[in-house]
Amino acid sequence: MLYFENDYDRGCHPQVLKKLCETNSVPQPGYGADEYSERARSLIREACAAPEADIFFISGGTQTNAVAIGGLLRPWEGVYAAGTGHIGLHEAGAVEFTGHKVLPLPQRQGKIDARELRASLKGFYADPNHTHMVFPGMVYISHPTEYGTLYGLRELEGISDVCKSFHIPLYMDGARLAYALAADTDVTLPDIARLCDVFYIGGTKCGALCGEALVFPRGAPEHFETVTKQRGAMLAKGRLCGAQFEALFEDGLYFKVGRSAVALAMEMKAGLTKRGIDLFIDSPTNQQFPILDNALLEKLEDKVWYSFWEPFDGSRTVVRFATSWATEPQVVSELFKILDNCRG
């Protein structure tokens, strides 16, 4: 069986596991005050070119989104997100559970547009009844998006400018940020730190056993650590995340992980296209979305593990193949052999 269902189907990168084993028996303070977390924060600040950043290590992506959004919004505010955004579709209402509505925006290939964002905000405040409505208090984007697509630098600058104009924070979900940074893109980690008010560097899907690094480039709001604790997202053994992020950033492993996965995804894309298989979207990252005949999918069931995405038409389905730090080159070659044999 070949495994392409997701990018977190293995434990963690061997270097991360090595770090956890090396540090396992060393007594440390709890709740992120350990030396590994402090070292990881320093490395992340350096990578982001954000020396004043406050960084919190949180156990998972949904927890991070719920804490960041719920902790920053005021009681009468909601958060803008693309209609396909993760917080609106695949987090079981975690943000709404904090008491804040997700406000959907039109999306194109998973992305929102700065002009439409500005128009929506203007329209909200032009409505005489807006005091009776949920106020847009934040903009949420993900990079990569749910479709593996990326914001270009000008797009990100445009959205950031709109947020500044309306005095609302821009929050980036970076669950797969390693793969965004490794793709053919003009957006760097310092760009993200400069243009976003808060973002997270994904670990769970990028080589860590678990955990995300939530970054406030210009400092966190007052008592945010307490908010994290209150919402059940702070690990007593904070060292667990700290040591992993130290391993990911001390020798550039985070960026190497991304480059490896993206290179294999581009090889996969080229091979699928060469075989006349249409792609649902042109993704430059580790997620690829081929449109496959349903009859072919039946043949693949006991050979290839993939994710169902959405029906395309009566006879074809969009699926997702994801590469990761653990994907080996020969596995992509084996996928092509299986596809060729199944297609006859």
Backbone hydrogen bonds, N-H to C=O, Kabsch-Sander energy under -0.5 kcal/mol:
donor,donor_aa,acceptor,acceptor_aa,energy
2,L,303,K,-2.6
4,F,2,L,-0.7
4,F,305,W,-3.0
13,H,207,G,-2.7
16,V,13,H,-0.8
17,L,13,H,-2.3
18,K,14,P,-2.5
19,K,15,Q,-1.8
20,L,16,V,-2.2
21,C,17,L,-2.3
22,E,18,K,-2.6
23,T,19,K,-1.9
24,N,20,L,-0.7
24,N,21,C,-0.5
26,V,23,T,-1.5
31,Y,236,A,-2.5
33,A,30,G,-1.4
38,E,34,D,-1.9
39,R,35,E,-2.2
40,A,36,Y,-2.6
41,R,37,S,-2.5
42,S,38,E,-1.9
43,L,39,R,-2.2
44,I,40,A,-2.5
45,R,41,R,-2.7
46,E,42,S,-2.1
47,A,43,L,-2.3
48,C,44,I,-2.2
49,A,45,R,-0.7
49,A,46,E,-0.7
50,A,45,R,-2.4
53,A,50,A,-1.8
54,D,216,F,-2.1
56,F,214,L,-2.5
58,I,56,F,-0.6
58,I,212,E,-2.4
59,S,233,A,-0.8
64,T,60,G,-2.1
65,N,61,G,-2.7
66,A,62,T,-2.6
67,V,63,Q,-2.6
68,A,64,T,-2.8
69,I,65,N,-2.6
70,G,66,A,-2.1
71,G,67,V,-2.1
72,L,68,A,-1.1
73,L,69,I,-2.1
77,E,74,R,-2.5
78,G,135,F,-3.3
79,V,101,K,-2.4
80,Y,138,M,-2.9
81,A,103,L,-2.0
83,G,105,L,-2.0
85,G,82,A,-2.7
88,G,85,G,-1.0
89,L,85,G,-1.1
89,L,86,H,-0.5
90,H,86,H,-1.8
94,A,91,E,-1.8
97,F,93,G,-2.3
98,T,94,A,-0.7
98,T,95,V,-1.2
99,G,96,E,-1.9
100,H,95,V,-1.3
103,L,79,V,-3.2
103,L,101,K,-0.6
105,L,81,A,-2.4
108,R,111,K,-2.4
111,K,108,R,-1.7
117,L,113,D,-2.4
118,R,114,A,-2.5
119,A,115,R,-2.3
120,S,116,E,-2.2
121,L,117,L,-2.2
122,K,118,R,-2.7
123,G,119,A,-2.6
124,F,120,S,-2.1
125,Y,121,L,-2.1
126,A,122,K,-1.6
127,D,123,G,-0.9
127,D,124,F,-0.9
130,H,127,D,-2.1
132,H,129,N,-2.3
133,M,130,H,-1.8
135,F,76,W,-2.2
135,F,133,M,-0.5
137,G,78,G,-2.9
137,G,135,F,-0.8
138,M,78,G,-0.6
139,V,169,P,-2.3
140,Y,80,Y,-2.7
141,I,171,Y,-2.3
143,H,173,D,-2.2
145,T,149,T,-2.3
148,G,145,T,-1.9
156,L,152,G,-2.6
157,E,153,L,-2.7
158,G,154,R,-2.2
159,I,155,E,-2.2
160,S,156,L,-2.4
161,D,157,E,-2.4
162,V,158,G,-1.9
163,C,159,I,-2.3
164,K,160,S,-2.3
165,S,161,D,-2.2
166,F,162,V,-1.7
167,H,164,K,-0.8
168,I,163,C,-2.3
171,Y,139,V,-3.2
171,Y,169,P,-0.5
172,M,198,V,-1.9
173,D,141,I,-3.2
173,D,171,Y,-0.5
174,G,172,M,-0.7
177,L,174,G,-2.1
179,Y,176,R,-1.2
180,A,176,R,-1.3
181,L,177,L,-2.6
182,A,178,A,-1.1
183,A,179,Y,-0.6
183,A,180,A,-0.8
185,T,183,A,-1.5
188,T,186,D,-0.5
192,I,188,T,-2.0
193,A,189,L,-2.3
194,R,190,P,-2.0
195,L,191,D,-2.3
196,C,192,I,-2.4
197,D,170,L,-1.9
198,V,170,L,-1.6
199,F,215,V,-2.0
200,Y,172,M,-1.7
201,I,213,A,-2.8
202,G,174,G,-2.3
202,G,200,Y,-0.7
203,G,211,G,-1.0
204,T,211,G,-1.0
205,K,175,A,-0.5
206,C,203,G,-1.7
208,A,203,G,-2.7
211,G,59,S,-1.3
212,E,58,I,-2.7
213,A,201,I,-2.2
214,L,56,F,-3.2
214,L,212,E,-0.7
215,V,199,F,-3.7
215,V,213,A,-0.5
216,F,54,D,-2.9
219,G,216,F,-1.9
224,F,221,P,-1.5
227,V,223,H,-1.9
228,T,224,F,-2.4
229,K,225,E,-2.0
230,Q,226,T,-2.9
231,R,227,V,-1.8
232,G,229,K,-1.8
233,A,228,T,-2.2
235,L,233,A,-0.5
238,G,236,A,-1.5
240,L,237,K,-2.2
241,C,238,G,-0.8
242,G,238,G,-2.3
243,A,239,R,-3.0
244,Q,240,L,-0.9
245,F,241,C,-2.5
246,E,242,G,-2.0
247,A,243,A,-2.1
248,L,244,Q,-2.2
249,F,245,F,-1.7
250,E,246,E,-2.0
251,D,247,A,-0.6
252,G,249,F,-0.5
254,Y,248,L,-3.3
255,F,252,G,-0.5
256,K,252,G,-1.9
257,V,253,L,-2.9
258,G,254,Y,-1.5
259,R,255,F,-2.2
260,S,256,K,-2.4
261,A,257,V,-1.9
262,V,258,G,-2.5
263,A,259,R,-2.4
264,L,260,S,-1.7
265,A,261,A,-2.0
266,M,262,V,-2.4
267,E,263,A,-1.7
268,M,264,L,-2.3
269,K,265,A,-2.7
270,A,266,M,-2.4
271,G,267,E,-2.1
272,L,268,M,-2.5
273,T,269,K,-2.5
274,K,270,A,-2.4
275,R,271,G,-1.1
276,G,273,T,-1.9
277,I,272,L,-2.3
278,D,276,G,-0.6
280,F,289,F,-3.4
283,S,281,I,-1.4
288,Q,286,N,-0.5
288,Q,321,F,-2.7
291,I,278,D,-2.8
292,L,290,P,-0.7
292,L,317,T,-2.6
294,N,315,S,-2.9
297,L,293,D,-2.1
298,E,294,N,-1.8
299,K,295,A,-1.2
300,L,296,L,-1.4
301,E,297,L,-0.9
301,E,298,E,-0.6
303,K,300,L,-2.5
304,V,300,L,-3.0
305,W,2,L,-3.7
306,Y,304,V,-0.6
307,S,320,R,-2.1
309,W,318,V,-2.3
310,E,318,V,-1.5
312,F,316,R,-2.2
313,D,316,R,-1.7
317,T,292,L,-2.5
318,V,310,E,-3.1
319,V,290,P,-2.2
319,V,317,T,-0.5
320,R,307,S,-2.7
321,F,288,Q,-2.8
322,A,4,F,-2.4
323,T,286,N,-2.0
327,T,324,S,-1.3
331,V,328,E,-1.6
332,V,328,E,-0.9
332,V,329,P,-0.7
333,S,329,P,-1.6
334,E,330,Q,-2.3
335,L,331,V,-1.9
336,F,332,V,-1.7
337,K,333,S,-1.7
338,I,334,E,-2.3
339,L,335,L,-2.6
340,D,336,F,-2.5
341,N,337,K,-2.5
342,C,338,I,-2.7
343,R,339,L,-1.9
344,G,340,D,-0.6
344,G,341,N,-0.6
